[in-house]
Amino acid sequence: MATGKPVHLRSMYLFYREHFGYRPAATLKQRIAFARAVSSFGQVLRDVYNKGSMNPVDLCVNREKALRLTVKFLKNIQTLAKARFSDPLREIKYLDPNILVDISQTGDVGRVLSIACPVLYHRRSRELLFLTFGPSNMTAELGVFRTLTEALAARSLPFRHVECYTYWNVLGATEQTLKRTAVTPAPVDVVLATCSSLMEPNWR
């Protein structure tokens, strides 16, 4: 693998946004508020799994200055988890890997893109559960994900032999599942082109 310092992308959504040309519909102020709520939600979720307790959720929900949207996300993920699992904390693992992609093969010698990819993993069913925050282009996004993780990842990831993917939309409390075999990987050259575009200075 290339030895250069990685360029870090803080979420898979940012990769998808560049790859598919998603354009924000909200105002800048609304986008900032939404990003704060997502970040706060992510921190609470990490705390829950680090401590093995739902106390961080209770603390956030009861906090006077808690972000209303964060509270909604937390309540919705509990609804989704309890509908599927009797003991979500023990049955689902929280994973927070980075997908490392060596860009050298595109001509950017020594360049590495690191993409943050927090997911939930149900080992028994070999299922990856992705947390989303609104409507999504699930089948196409997962095609890109398969290419990144199965064809381009320079290091092994903490999930193997995945059989299905689930999107948990914590904004609308909805669930959608696809078998891995129903998802066609995106062309490697097209995904690599997106990786290269994300290495440009305006992304750092």
C-alpha positions in Angstrom: 0.0 0.0 0.0 1.1 3.6 -0.6 2.8 5.2 2.4 1.6 8.8 2.0 -0.5 10.4 4.7 -4.1 9.6 4.1 -6.7 12.2 3.1 -9.6 11.6 5.5 -13.2 11.6 4.6 -15.5 11.8 7.6 -18.4 9.7 6.2 -19.6 7.4 3.5 -22.3 10.0 2.7 -19.7 12.5 1.5 -18.3 9.8 -0.8 -21.8 9.1 -2.2 -22.5 12.8 -2.5 -19.4 13.3 -4.7 -20.0 10.1 -6.7 -23.7 10.6 -7.5 -23.7 14.4 -7.6 -26.1 14.8 -4.7 -27.0 18.4 -4.1 -28.2 19.8 -0.7 -31.7 21.0 -0.7 -31.6 22.9 2.6 -30.2 26.3 3.4 -26.7 26.6 4.9 -28.1 27.3 8.3 -30.3 24.2 8.1 -27.4 22.0 6.9 -25.2 23.1 9.8 -28.0 22.4 12.3 -28.6 19.0 10.7 -24.9 18.1 10.8 -24.7 19.0 14.5 -27.6 16.7 15.2 -26.0 13.9 13.3 -22.7 14.4 15.0 -24.3 14.5 18.4 -26.3 11.3 17.6 -23.1 9.5 16.6 -21.3 10.5 19.8 -24.2 9.2 21.9 -24.3 5.9 20.0 -20.5 5.4 20.5 -20.9 6.1 24.2 -23.7 3.5 24.4 -21.5 0.8 23.0 -18.3 1.9 24.8 -20.1 1.8 28.1 -22.4 -1.1 27.3 -25.3 0.9 28.7 -28.3 2.9 27.5 -27.6 5.6 30.1 -26.0 8.0 27.5 -29.3 7.9 25.6 -31.3 8.7 28.7 -28.9 11.5 29.6 -29.2 13.1 26.2 -33.0 12.8 26.0 -33.4 14.4 29.4 -30.8 17.1 28.8 -32.5 20.5 28.8 -30.4 21.8 25.8 -30.4 18.5 23.8 -30.9 19.0 20.1 -34.5 18.0 19.2 -33.4 16.3 16.1 -30.8 14.2 17.9 -33.4 13.1 20.3 -35.6 12.0 17.4 -32.8 10.0 15.9 -32.2 8.3 19.2 -35.8 7.4 19.7 -36.2 6.1 16.2 -33.1 3.9 16.4 -34.5 2.4 19.6 -37.8 1.7 17.8 -36.0 0.0 14.9 -33.6 -2.0 17.1 -36.3 -3.3 19.5 -38.5 -4.4 16.5 -35.7 -6.7 15.4 -33.7 -7.7 18.4 -34.5 -8.7 22.0 -31.2 -7.4 23.3 -29.7 -5.0 20.7 -26.7 -4.0 22.8 -25.5 -7.6 22.9 -26.8 -8.9 19.6 -25.4 -6.0 17.5 -21.8 -4.8 17.4 -20.9 -1.2 16.7 -17.9 -1.0 14.3 -16.1 2.2 13.3 -13.5 1.2 10.6 -11.9 3.3 8.0 -11.9 2.1 4.4 -8.4 2.8 3.1 -8.1 3.1 -0.7 -4.7 3.2 -2.4 -5.0 5.8 -5.2 -1.6 5.0 -6.7 -3.1 3.0 -9.5 -4.8 6.1 -10.9 -1.4 7.9 -11.1 -1.5 9.7 -7.8 1.6 7.9 -6.4 1.7 7.5 -2.7 -1.9 8.8 -2.2 -4.4 7.1 0.2 -8.0 8.0 0.8 -9.4 7.0 4.2 -13.2 6.9 4.5 -14.9 6.7 7.9 -17.5 4.0 7.8 -19.3 3.4 11.1 -21.8 0.5 10.9 -23.7 -1.9 13.1 -23.1 -5.6 12.5 -25.3 -8.6 13.4 -22.8 -11.4 13.2 -25.3 -14.3 13.4 -27.1 -13.2 10.2 -24.0 -11.6 8.7 -25.8 -8.4 8.3 -24.5 -4.9 8.1 -26.8 -2.2 9.3 -26.2 1.3 8.0 -27.7 4.4 9.7 -29.1 6.9 7.3 -30.7 10.3 7.8 -33.4 10.5 5.1 -34.3 9.0 1.8 -31.5 7.2 0.0 -30.3 5.7 -3.2 -29.8 2.3 -1.5 -29.1 -0.1 -4.3 -26.7 2.2 -6.2 -24.9 3.3 -3.0 -24.3 -0.3 -1.9 -22.9 -1.1 -5.3 -20.2 1.6 -4.6 -19.8 0.2 -1.1 -19.2 -3.3 -2.4 -16.5 -2.0 -4.8 -14.8 0.0 -2.1 -14.8 -2.8 0.4 -14.4 -5.9 -1.8 -12.2 -4.6 -4.6 -10.3 -1.5 -3.4 -9.9 -1.7 0.3 -6.1 -1.8 1.1 -6.7 -3.4 4.5 -9.1 -6.0 5.9 -12.3 -4.7 7.5 -13.9 -6.1 10.7 -16.8 -7.7 8.9 -16.5 -10.7 6.6 -18.8 -12.9 4.4 -21.6 -10.3 4.7 -24.9 -11.8 3.4 -27.2 -8.8 3.6 -27.4 -5.0 4.0 -30.0 -3.0 5.9 -30.5 0.7 5.9 -32.0 2.1 9.1 -33.4 5.5 8.3 -33.3 7.2 11.8 -35.1 10.2 10.5 -38.2 8.4 9.5 -37.8 5.2 11.5 -38.0 3.0 8.4 -36.0 -0.1 7.4 -34.9 -1.5 4.0 -32.9 -4.7 3.5 -31.2 -6.1 0.4 -29.3 -9.4 -0.1 -25.7 -8.8 -1.0 -26.2 -10.9 -4.1 -28.9 -8.5 -5.3 -26.3 -5.7 -5.3 -24.1 -5.2 -8.4 -20.7 -3.7 -7.6 -20.0 -0.4 -9.3 -17.3 -0.3 -11.9 -13.9 -0.1 -10.3 -12.6 2.6 -12.6 -15.6 4.9 -11.9 -15.2 4.5 -8.2 -11.5 5.2 -8.4 -12.3 8.4 -10.4 -14.4 9.5 -7.4 -11.5 8.7 -5.1 -9.2 10.8 -7.1 -11.5 13.8 -7.2 -11.8 13.6 -3.4 -8.0 14.0 -3.1 -8.2 17.5 -4.6 -7.3 20.4 -2.2 -10.8 21.8 -2.1 -11.9 18.7 -0.2 -9.4 19.2 2.6 
